[in-house]
Structure formats: C-alpha cells, structure tokens
Amino acid sequence: MDFDYRLLAKYLTDMLSPEEMKQVEEWRKLSIDNEEVFSELMKLRVSWKFTQYNTPEHIEEALNGLNAKINSRRRFQILRSVMRYAAVILLLVSFSYVGWGYLKPDNYVTIRVEQGKDVKKIVLADGSTIWLKAGSSLKIPETFAEGGRKLSLQGEAFFDVAKNAQYPLYVSTNYVNIKVLGTAFNVKTDEKHQNVETVLARGKVALLDKQWNPILDMSPGEKVTYDNNKNEYATEVVDVNVCTAWRLNQFVFENVTLREIVNQLSVKFNVNINLESTKLAQRKFRCVINEDESLPDILKLLKYLAPIQYRIEGKEIFIYELCESAVGFLIQKLKINKCK
C-alpha cells in the first residue's frame, strides 16, 4: 500500500476528510507496527498538553530527542526505515517514542490537611519547606521537571523556598500563578469569594496571570489581593509576622475586634459563640493564643483582658459584659480576701 504519511499529521490536527480517514484505517490494519504508532498517536491527540506544546520549539526538541535515541539504541533501528518518509512522520514517531514521555500528564502526589488538624510541614527534595494549613491541599510532582519546579495549591500555605537560580519554583492557583527563585511568602486562596492573597515575607516574587504573563513584582512586607470577579489587584503593607503566625500554631490578634476573634474560634472548635451586644463585638484586643490551647483556657484569657463573662452550654458559648455592680462586687471581694 502506497500510503501518504502526511495524513497522520492531518489526523493529529483533526483535519481529515471521511475518505482520508478511511485510508488511515486501512493503513493501520496492515501491521502491528502501524497499529502501535496509531495507538500512540491517539493518546497524543486526546492529551490536553498537545495544544500547549504544539510549538516550533517543542517540535524541534522532540525531533532532537528522537535523533539522539535512534543513534544510541539498537532497539530503534526499526525506525530508520521510517526516516525516508516526509518530515512529518519524524514528528509523529518522535511523539510516539520520545515526546509522549514528555507530554504525558504529570504524576502528582496530593497532600491534604483536613479541617481541625494541625499544620503539616513538608520538606521538598530541593530543600524548600512548606507549611500547609488545615483545610488545604497541595499537589507536588513526583519529580521536578527541568526548567521549573511547579506546585498547585488550594487553601493556604507558607513557602520558604530554597534558592535555585537555574530552576525557579512556580505556585499555581485557580486564579493567579506565582514565580519565585529563593524567598519566603504566604498564599491564601478563597474559592468562595474567588480571590487570592499573597504576602511576601522575604526576597521577591512575581505574580503571573493564568496565561503565565507577568503582572507585577512584590516587595517584602506587601500583601497583594487578586479579586477574580473584578479582575483587580489591591496592594497594601502588612505585618508579616501577624499574617504568617498560623504556621507556628498560633493565633496572633493585633488590635482586632472580639467578633473577628470568636469567628475564628467558632471554626476551630466547631461551636457557636454568641456575643451579647454590638458594643461588645466591637471591643478590640491584642493577644497571641496558641492553637493547642483549649477553648475554656482561651475564654479565660479573654476574660482577664476585658471585663467579660461567659458560660458554656454544650456547643453554644455565650459571652456577655460584666455590669458595673458586678465589677464593683468582685473588686470588693478581692479586697476582703486580701485582708484575710
């Protein structure tokens, strides 16, 4: 059968006519070798990465890889007979025997930390350290490919990245991507509100859009929030220690309202915390609370910081202000006890 191998290229790009497709099917049935080549071609066609890597640069790379393997391995001698055909078959075979290993979907390991669990510390093979917060997941490739170390995050994580000038690290989220060389930064994704917060603690990072186009470079102490609904970026200067204290299993509250504190405690301990009044909810606190402390211990701490009282009824917590008469009574009682 005098077969036109250019039809395989047209098949790959979905440009075959019904008559041409019939010719391809007939060629496919002629030999086991043809069947194997066509099978690999089908895999490539359905691979989402084909569109991404269908560029002159990647084609050239695949061809060079094929030639190297043909020259160095006897088991590829069978391919020499194919070399007399049009250049397109070189590309097809390179995809089948060389390029498929490069283009196939990456093998990832997914690390998840369930809600209510402790922060998980992860050390990568290159020496980078990652702290993954409860309710978050991180996808890490089994091996880092040449040209970049790529991770995918949902939730919140703190990264202390080992410097590697040759291979930068990329953190991908559903809305923005981040490129770094050697630095420390925090990333928090919020799927409900479709935004991403990035806080830079040390070094420099570059924010990229989903098409990997540069957007802006960050400086230490900055927080950049991307709102996907509005396609807007907002930059502000923050206290990095406060924003990243969670990785040390601490709640750091810097001049925040009681309402904000109890909202976090409600999530952590899976309880409902009821505040007596709006005035009480707006009372501000400055404190550091270890996450391994029990809820009663935390409530006792808040009680010492402000004239409040509380009671616990199962999963319902009630916090209310001490009235002036009660405060006076307590002071008087303390004086009496002191005299005794």
Wavefront OBJ file of the C-alpha trace (Angstrom):
o trace
v 0.000 0.000 0.000
v 1.420 3.359 -1.071
v 0.416 5.381 1.992
v 0.719 9.177 2.319
v 2.094 9.690 5.831
v 1.034 13.314 5.780
v -2.452 12.026 6.530
v -1.266 11.155 10.046
v -0.386 14.773 10.613
v -3.841 15.782 9.397
v -5.373 13.210 11.748
v -3.424 14.686 14.647
v -4.826 18.150 13.914
v -8.361 16.847 13.176
v -8.316 17.891 9.515
v -9.045 14.546 7.797
v -11.901 14.129 5.350
v -14.025 10.942 5.629
v -12.230 9.468 2.607
v -8.806 10.232 4.073
v -9.815 8.740 7.410
v -10.728 5.534 5.571
v -7.205 5.422 4.092
v -5.692 5.847 7.567
v -7.822 2.998 8.943
v -6.707 0.713 6.105
v -3.026 1.574 6.720
v -3.499 0.999 10.453
v -4.620 -2.625 9.856
v -1.631 -3.535 7.693
v 0.821 -4.335 10.500
v 1.377 -4.424 14.249
v 3.911 -1.596 13.888
v 1.298 0.587 12.219
v -1.183 -0.246 14.964
v 1.313 0.727 17.681
v 2.160 4.049 16.021
v -1.520 4.864 15.551
v -2.268 3.933 19.185
v 0.357 6.365 20.454
v -0.974 8.965 18.045
v -4.450 8.647 19.549
v -3.032 9.106 23.047
v -1.285 12.251 21.928
v -4.388 13.598 20.231
v -6.501 13.347 23.395
v -3.754 14.742 25.603
v -4.560 18.290 26.731
v -0.853 19.041 26.586
v -0.656 18.634 22.803
v -2.144 22.074 22.216
v 0.145 23.568 24.840
v 3.306 22.028 23.377
v 2.441 22.220 19.674
v 5.030 24.934 19.003
v 8.125 25.020 16.751
v 10.374 24.999 19.826
v 8.842 21.844 21.316
v 8.689 20.148 17.916
v 12.394 20.801 17.420
v 13.115 19.467 20.920
v 11.143 16.295 20.217
v 12.967 15.746 16.901
v 16.372 16.223 18.518
v 15.461 13.745 21.229
v 14.364 11.206 18.648
v 17.564 11.511 16.627
v 19.677 11.037 19.754
v 17.809 7.869 20.685
v 17.958 6.479 17.146
v 21.728 6.927 17.060
v 22.338 5.438 20.512
v 19.958 2.489 20.828
v 19.735 -0.566 18.587
v 16.118 -1.165 19.510
v 15.203 1.903 17.490
v 16.747 0.532 14.301
v 13.280 -0.254 13.013
v 12.599 3.455 12.840
v 15.378 4.043 10.319
v 13.119 2.815 7.565
v 10.630 5.483 8.507
v 13.200 8.253 8.113
v 12.808 8.227 4.315
v 9.253 9.491 4.573
v 8.195 13.088 4.887
v 9.437 15.099 7.876
v 6.002 14.897 9.415
v 6.404 11.197 10.209
v 9.556 12.089 12.104
v 7.437 14.289 14.287
v 4.799 11.616 14.761
v 7.278 8.909 15.702
v 9.154 11.285 17.983
v 5.905 11.968 19.783
v 5.212 8.230 19.950
v 8.595 7.066 21.239
v 10.149 10.155 22.810
v 7.704 13.000 23.101
v 4.928 11.017 24.758
v 7.025 10.590 27.880
v 7.476 14.358 27.930
v 3.907 15.266 27.051
v 2.017 12.727 29.123
v 0.129 14.114 32.140
v 2.445 14.677 35.094
v 2.257 12.292 38.030
v 1.406 14.248 41.137
v 1.255 13.493 44.815
v -1.586 15.348 46.554
v -1.168 16.247 50.218
v -4.332 17.253 52.097
v -4.777 18.531 55.634
v -8.312 18.035 56.907
v -10.173 20.723 58.825
v -9.346 20.684 62.523
v -5.950 19.041 62.003
v -2.573 20.527 62.871
v -0.439 22.414 60.371
v 1.560 19.985 58.219
v 5.227 20.712 57.500
v 6.524 19.461 54.132
v 10.178 19.402 53.046
v 10.768 19.075 49.295
v 13.689 17.276 47.691
v 15.340 20.604 46.807
v 15.349 21.741 50.457
v 12.311 24.024 50.246
v 9.947 23.910 53.237
v 6.175 24.323 53.104
v 3.664 24.682 55.924
v 0.178 23.575 54.833
v -2.820 24.855 56.789
v -5.855 22.807 57.793
v -8.460 22.602 55.039
v -5.793 22.960 52.326
v -4.286 20.714 49.660
v -1.030 20.826 47.714
v -0.188 18.956 44.505
v 3.511 18.130 44.129
v 5.013 16.344 41.085
v 6.783 13.083 41.860
v 9.877 14.533 40.200
v 10.644 18.131 39.276
v 10.956 18.641 35.537
v 13.876 20.545 34.101
v 13.110 24.225 33.673
v 10.921 24.690 36.738
v 9.506 23.317 39.981
v 5.705 23.517 39.755
v 3.219 23.103 42.607
v -0.536 23.593 42.751
v -2.289 24.987 45.850
v -5.827 25.155 47.166
v -6.227 26.756 50.588
v -3.365 28.379 52.475
v 0.341 27.620 52.710
v 3.593 29.302 53.729
v 6.601 28.665 51.480
v 10.269 29.000 52.436
v 11.843 28.286 49.059
v 15.415 27.102 48.562
v 17.182 29.300 46.042
v 17.837 27.729 42.651
v 18.703 30.291 40.005
v 18.506 27.687 37.229
v 15.092 26.261 38.078
v 12.553 28.671 39.601
v 9.577 27.472 41.600
v 6.027 28.124 40.414
v 2.933 28.011 42.618
v -0.286 27.673 40.650
v -3.770 28.559 41.938
v -7.130 28.714 40.191
v -6.759 32.457 39.604
v -3.095 33.557 39.615
v 0.355 31.978 39.410
v 3.484 32.884 41.356
v 7.114 32.647 40.257
v 9.960 32.644 42.797
v 13.680 31.842 42.975
v 14.538 31.944 46.676
v 12.144 33.606 49.081
v 9.535 33.198 51.819
v 5.879 34.016 51.216
v 2.312 33.115 52.166
v -0.515 32.274 49.749
v -4.183 32.029 50.680
v -6.890 31.094 48.182
v -10.571 31.724 48.814
v -12.710 29.722 46.395
v -15.981 31.094 47.801
v -15.089 34.710 47.038
v -12.701 33.823 44.188
v -9.677 35.722 45.435
v -6.039 35.029 46.250
v -3.926 36.777 48.899
v -0.138 36.721 48.599
v 2.066 38.058 51.415
v 5.812 38.389 50.824
v 7.995 37.897 53.893
v 11.439 37.818 52.271
v 13.023 38.103 48.834
v 10.986 38.814 45.717
v 8.158 37.100 43.872
v 6.473 37.798 40.554
v 2.717 37.434 40.158
v 1.568 35.980 36.838
v -1.890 35.662 35.344
v -3.375 32.289 34.358
v -1.697 32.546 30.947
v 1.659 32.938 32.773
v 2.037 36.572 31.722
v 3.856 38.816 34.270
v 1.609 41.159 36.251
v 3.719 42.714 38.995
v 6.713 42.159 41.286
v 6.183 42.207 45.043
v 8.428 43.619 47.769
v 8.808 42.295 51.348
v 6.003 43.400 53.662
v 3.441 43.688 50.874
v 0.156 41.843 50.547
v -1.448 41.640 47.122
v -5.072 40.511 46.863
v -6.439 39.456 43.488
v -10.220 39.603 43.048
v -11.158 37.292 40.188
v -14.725 38.629 39.993
v -13.496 42.169 39.322
v -10.148 41.194 37.778
v -8.471 43.683 40.131
v -5.309 43.678 42.256
v -5.050 45.540 45.567
v -1.711 46.117 47.322
v -1.169 47.025 50.971
v 1.617 46.978 53.568
v 1.023 44.468 56.387
v 2.682 42.997 59.462
v 4.172 39.819 58.014
v 4.555 38.182 61.430
v 0.840 38.518 62.088
v -0.140 37.218 58.642
v 2.090 34.147 58.855
v 1.887 33.264 62.567
v -0.584 30.446 61.846
v 2.250 28.191 60.689
v 3.617 28.298 64.258
v 0.233 27.074 65.508
v -0.585 30.499 66.915
v -3.439 32.946 66.584
v -1.987 36.455 66.569
v -4.628 39.135 67.127
v -3.331 42.654 66.601
v -5.958 45.232 67.516
v -8.818 43.106 66.172
v -12.422 43.027 67.338
v -13.891 40.355 69.557
v -16.215 39.499 66.674
v -13.220 38.597 64.482
v -11.695 36.514 67.269
v -14.826 34.492 68.004
v -15.370 33.865 64.286
v -12.009 32.087 64.135
v -12.629 30.251 67.376
v -16.027 29.096 66.133
v -14.440 27.480 63.077
v -11.561 25.916 65.004
v -13.658 24.387 67.792
v -16.863 23.837 65.779
v -19.065 25.771 68.198
v -21.440 28.740 68.067
v -20.226 31.759 70.019
v -22.893 34.334 70.847
v -21.976 37.920 71.766
v -24.332 39.889 73.982
v -24.188 43.176 72.099
v -22.736 45.076 69.148
v -20.697 47.155 71.580
v -19.108 44.020 72.983
v -18.476 42.638 69.486
v -16.534 45.803 68.553
v -14.232 45.658 71.585
v -10.639 45.304 70.327
v -7.915 43.007 71.602
v -4.178 42.478 71.180
v -3.074 38.981 72.114
v -1.292 35.797 70.994
v -3.079 32.474 71.506
v -1.511 29.074 70.970
v -3.724 26.891 68.815
v -3.192 23.884 71.076
v -4.894 25.668 73.975
v -8.380 24.514 74.884
v -11.410 26.725 74.333
v -12.020 27.233 78.095
v -8.393 28.366 78.501
v -8.768 30.850 75.662
v -12.002 32.194 77.120
v -10.264 32.628 80.483
v -7.531 34.646 78.752
v -10.109 36.926 77.134
v -11.802 37.282 80.485
v -8.570 38.597 82.005
v -8.092 41.076 79.156
v -11.517 42.678 79.410
v -14.477 42.849 81.832
v -16.408 39.986 80.245
v -18.026 36.797 81.465
v -19.020 33.636 79.631
v -20.898 30.401 80.013
v -20.681 27.164 78.044
v -23.784 25.155 77.165
v -22.708 22.230 75.010
v -21.747 23.704 71.631
v -23.226 27.098 72.470
v -20.959 29.720 74.055
v -22.398 32.955 75.476
v -20.140 35.949 76.112
v -21.507 38.999 77.889
v -20.201 42.086 79.669
v -19.933 42.334 83.420
v -22.214 45.080 84.672
v -20.668 47.833 86.816
v -22.257 46.458 90.014
v -20.767 43.027 89.331
v -17.350 44.560 88.711
v -17.615 46.516 91.951
v -18.660 43.389 93.815
v -15.654 41.485 92.502
v -13.272 44.289 93.452
v -14.752 44.441 96.946
v -14.481 40.683 97.287
v -10.842 40.765 96.235
v -10.100 43.419 98.864
v -11.781 41.341 101.589
v -9.863 38.235 100.605
v -6.633 40.212 100.554
v -7.256 41.448 104.127
v -7.811 37.925 105.329
l 1 2 3 4 5 6 7 8 9 10 11 12 13 14 15 16 17 18 19 20 21 22 23 24 25 26 27 28 29 30 31 32 33 34 35 36 37 38 39 40 41 42 43 44 45 46 47 48 49 50 51 52 53 54 55 56 57 58 59 60 61 62 63 64 65 66 67 68 69 70 71 72 73 74 75 76 77 78 79 80 81 82 83 84 85 86 87 88 89 90 91 92 93 94 95 96 97 98 99 100 101 102 103 104 105 106 107 108 109 110 111 112 113 114 115 116 117 118 119 120 121 122 123 124 125 126 127 128 129 130 131 132 133 134 135 136 137 138 139 140 141 142 143 144 145 146 147 148 149 150 151 152 153 154 155 156 157 158 159 160 161 162 163 164 165 166 167 168 169 170 171 172 173 174 175 176 177 178 179 180 181 182 183 184 185 186 187 188 189 190 191 192 193 194 195 196 197 198 199 200 201 202 203 204 205 206 207 208 209 210 211 212 213 214 215 216 217 218 219 220 221 222 223 224 225 226 227 228 229 230 231 232 233 234 235 236 237 238 239 240 241 242 243 244 245 246 247 248 249 250 251 252 253 254 255 256 257 258 259 260 261 262 263 264 265 266 267 268 269 270 271 272 273 274 275 276 277 278 279 280 281 282 283 284 285 286 287 288 289 290 291 292 293 294 295 296 297 298 299 300 301 302 303 304 305 306 307 308 309 310 311 312 313 314 315 316 317 318 319 320 321 322 323 324 325 326 327 328 329 330 331 332 333 334 335 336 337 338 339 340
